[in-house]
Amino acid sequence: MSLTWSRLENVPLLELIGRGETRHTEFKRLVHSPKKIAKSIVAFANTEGGTVLVGVDDDRRITGIHSEKEMLEIVYDAVKLHTEPAVAIETEVVEYKKRLVLMVHVAESTQKPHYHIATERDPETFREVRVKKVYTREDSHNRVATDDRVCLMASSAEPIRLSFGAEEKMLLEYLDEHHSITARKFSTLSGIPMQQAMRTLVALVRSGTVVLVTEGQQSHYRLAGK
């Protein structure tokens, strides 16, 4: 059974740990880097929400945290410095056999997509550059979202704008024969810009006409129900 974040809030600590790491739960023995935990925070916000348990090892042992203040500072630095727009979180500290576990609750966001912000060194120029990535949660892992997935997230708060012109008719006929298509292939076949092709496909996904399928770092579209 899969639980959303709103229900995870009320699950006792030991029960939550007993289920292991899932789409909605992540264990961290310690947190040293705001940048690293920010990936999990962003991934939960962009998916269905979840809880990070700091002070729990991968083998489900409760190791505890040494400094509540230090861990909270790292977590809030993660949100402030490495998420954009800033992700809303709630924190609580639970004690078990004199060991403290920090629980970081992240609700599914209504402001998707949230970006993970990091500074990395360019391998060619050796200069520090600002890197923005969107992460989502897949099973118990954080994955970089494809451009198609990011576009779908960004459109979720907007009204669906859909027309059935020549491009859409050609697309549906192509899918009926070939079963799947990428945004780039649709752009090439229709002669429309890549961003317009992606927006058209996303509108069709939101209307229920086609579905977006992501496999690894590749996305393609199929007719719904096929």
C-alpha positions as CSV (number, residue, x, y, z in Angstrom):
1,M,0.0,0.0,0.0
2,S,1.3,3.4,-0.9
3,L,0.8,6.3,1.5
4,T,0.9,10.0,0.6
5,W,2.7,12.5,2.8
6,S,-0.5,13.8,4.6
7,R,-1.0,10.3,6.0
8,L,2.7,9.7,6.6
9,E,2.6,12.5,9.1
10,N,0.6,10.4,11.5
11,V,2.4,7.1,11.1
12,P,4.4,6.1,14.2
13,L,8.2,6.3,13.8
14,L,8.9,2.6,14.1
15,E,6.1,1.7,11.7
16,L,7.5,4.2,9.2
17,I,11.0,2.7,9.5
18,G,9.8,-0.8,9.3
19,R,8.5,-0.2,5.8
20,G,11.9,0.7,4.6
21,E,12.8,3.4,2.1
22,T,10.0,3.9,-0.4
23,R,8.6,6.5,-2.8
24,H,7.6,8.5,0.2
25,T,10.3,7.8,2.8
26,E,14.1,8.2,2.8
27,F,16.6,7.4,5.6
28,K,19.8,9.4,6.3
29,R,22.2,8.4,9.0
30,L,23.6,11.9,9.1
31,V,23.3,15.0,7.0
32,H,26.5,17.0,6.3
33,S,25.6,18.7,3.1
34,P,22.6,21.1,2.6
35,K,23.0,20.5,-1.2
36,K,22.6,16.8,-0.9
37,I,19.5,16.6,1.3
38,A,17.9,19.4,-0.9
39,K,17.7,16.8,-3.7
40,S,15.4,14.7,-1.6
41,I,13.3,17.7,-0.5
42,V,12.9,18.8,-4.1
43,A,12.1,15.3,-5.3
44,F,9.3,14.8,-2.7
45,A,7.8,18.2,-3.5
46,N,7.8,17.5,-7.2
47,T,6.2,14.0,-6.7
48,E,3.7,13.0,-4.0
49,G,5.4,14.3,-0.9
50,G,7.3,12.3,1.6
51,T,9.4,12.3,4.8
52,V,13.2,12.3,5.3
53,L,14.3,10.6,8.5
54,V,17.6,11.9,9.7
55,G,19.3,9.6,12.3
56,V,18.2,6.3,10.6
57,D,20.7,4.1,8.8
58,D,20.0,2.3,5.5
59,D,19.6,-1.0,7.4
60,R,16.8,0.7,9.4
61,R,18.8,1.0,12.6
62,I,18.1,4.2,14.6
63,T,21.5,5.8,15.1
64,G,20.2,9.1,16.2
65,I,21.5,12.7,15.7
66,H,24.0,14.4,18.0
67,S,22.9,18.0,17.6
68,E,19.3,18.9,16.8
69,K,20.3,22.5,16.3
70,E,23.0,21.6,13.8
71,M,20.8,19.3,11.8
72,L,18.0,21.8,11.6
73,E,20.4,24.5,10.4
74,I,21.6,22.2,7.6
75,V,18.0,21.4,6.5
76,Y,16.9,25.0,6.5
77,D,20.0,26.0,4.6
78,A,19.1,23.3,2.1
79,V,15.7,24.9,1.5
80,K,17.0,28.5,1.5
81,L,20.1,28.0,-0.7
82,H,19.4,24.9,-2.9
83,T,15.6,24.9,-3.8
84,E,13.8,27.3,-6.2
85,P,11.1,28.2,-5.6
86,A,11.8,27.5,-1.9
87,V,10.1,24.3,-0.8
88,A,7.8,24.4,2.2
89,I,8.7,21.9,4.9
90,E,7.8,20.9,8.4
91,T,10.2,19.4,10.9
92,E,9.8,17.5,14.1
93,V,12.2,15.6,16.4
94,V,11.1,12.2,17.8
95,E,13.0,10.5,20.7
96,Y,13.4,6.7,20.8
97,K,15.4,5.0,23.6
98,K,17.3,8.3,24.2
99,R,18.1,8.7,20.5
100,L,16.7,11.6,18.5
101,V,15.4,11.3,15.0
102,L,14.8,14.4,12.9
103,M,11.7,14.1,10.6
104,V,11.6,16.4,7.6
105,H,8.1,16.4,6.2
106,V,7.6,17.6,2.6
107,A,4.1,17.9,1.1
108,E,3.4,17.5,-2.6
109,S,3.8,21.1,-4.0
110,T,1.3,23.1,-5.9
111,Q,4.2,25.2,-7.3
112,K,5.9,22.6,-9.4
113,P,8.5,22.3,-10.7
114,H,10.9,23.0,-7.9
115,Y,14.5,23.2,-9.0
116,H,17.6,21.9,-7.2
117,I,20.2,24.7,-7.2
118,A,23.9,23.8,-7.1
119,T,27.3,25.4,-8.0
120,E,29.5,23.2,-10.0
121,R,32.9,23.6,-11.8
122,D,32.7,23.7,-15.6
123,P,35.1,21.0,-16.9
124,E,36.2,23.1,-19.8
125,T,36.5,26.6,-18.3
126,F,37.0,25.5,-14.7
127,R,34.8,28.3,-13.6
128,E,32.0,27.9,-11.1
129,V,28.6,27.7,-12.8
130,R,25.0,27.7,-11.4
131,V,23.2,24.4,-12.2
132,K,19.5,23.9,-12.0
133,K,17.9,20.5,-12.1
134,V,14.4,19.1,-11.4
135,Y,14.3,15.9,-9.4
136,T,11.4,13.5,-8.9
137,R,10.9,10.5,-6.7
138,E,10.9,7.0,-8.4
139,D,10.6,4.1,-6.0
140,S,13.2,4.9,-3.3
141,H,15.5,7.0,-5.6
142,N,15.7,10.6,-6.7
143,R,15.9,11.0,-10.5
144,V,16.5,13.9,-12.7
145,A,13.3,14.7,-14.6
146,T,13.2,14.8,-18.4
147,D,12.3,18.1,-20.2
148,D,8.9,16.6,-21.1
149,R,8.2,15.8,-17.4
150,V,9.2,19.3,-16.4
151,C,7.0,20.9,-19.1
152,L,4.1,18.8,-17.8
153,M,4.7,20.0,-14.2
154,A,4.9,23.6,-15.3
155,S,1.6,23.4,-17.2
156,S,-0.4,21.8,-14.3
157,A,-1.5,25.2,-12.8
158,E,-2.6,26.6,-16.2
159,P,-5.8,26.0,-18.1
160,I,-5.7,23.4,-20.8
161,R,-5.4,25.0,-24.2
162,L,-6.0,22.4,-26.9
163,S,-7.0,22.6,-30.6
164,F,-7.2,19.9,-33.2
165,G,-5.5,21.3,-36.2
166,A,-3.4,19.6,-38.9
167,E,-0.5,19.0,-36.5
168,E,-2.7,17.2,-34.0
169,K,-4.4,15.2,-36.6
170,M,-1.1,14.1,-38.1
171,L,0.2,13.2,-34.6
172,L,-2.8,11.0,-33.7
173,E,-2.6,9.2,-37.0
174,Y,1.1,8.6,-36.5
175,L,0.5,7.3,-33.0
176,D,-2.2,5.0,-34.2
177,E,0.3,3.4,-36.7
178,H,3.6,3.6,-34.8
179,H,2.4,3.5,-31.2
180,S,4.9,6.1,-29.7
181,I,6.6,9.3,-30.5
182,T,9.1,11.7,-28.9
183,A,8.7,15.4,-28.8
184,R,11.6,15.9,-31.1
185,K,10.2,13.4,-33.7
186,F,6.9,15.3,-33.6
187,S,8.6,18.6,-34.0
188,T,10.5,17.2,-37.1
189,L,7.4,15.7,-38.7
190,S,5.2,18.6,-38.1
191,G,7.7,21.3,-38.9
192,I,6.9,23.2,-35.7
193,P,9.4,24.4,-33.1
194,M,10.4,22.0,-30.3
195,Q,8.8,24.0,-27.5
196,Q,5.5,24.2,-29.4
197,A,5.6,20.5,-30.1
198,M,6.2,19.8,-26.4
199,R,3.4,22.1,-25.3
200,T,1.0,20.4,-27.8
201,L,1.9,17.0,-26.5
202,V,1.6,18.1,-22.8
203,A,-1.9,19.5,-23.6
204,L,-2.9,16.2,-25.0
205,V,-1.6,14.4,-21.9
206,R,-3.6,16.7,-19.7
207,S,-6.7,16.1,-21.8
208,G,-6.3,12.4,-21.4
209,T,-5.8,11.7,-25.1
210,V,-2.1,10.6,-24.8
211,V,0.1,9.5,-22.0
212,L,3.7,10.5,-21.2
213,V,6.0,7.5,-20.6
214,T,9.4,8.0,-19.0
215,E,12.1,5.3,-19.1
216,G,15.4,6.4,-17.6
217,Q,16.3,9.7,-19.1
218,Q,14.1,9.2,-22.2
219,S,10.4,10.2,-22.6
220,H,7.9,9.4,-25.3
221,Y,4.2,9.6,-25.8
222,R,1.5,7.0,-26.5
223,L,-2.2,7.0,-27.2
224,A,-4.1,6.6,-23.9
225,G,-5.4,3.1,-23.4
226,K,-3.0,1.5,-25.8
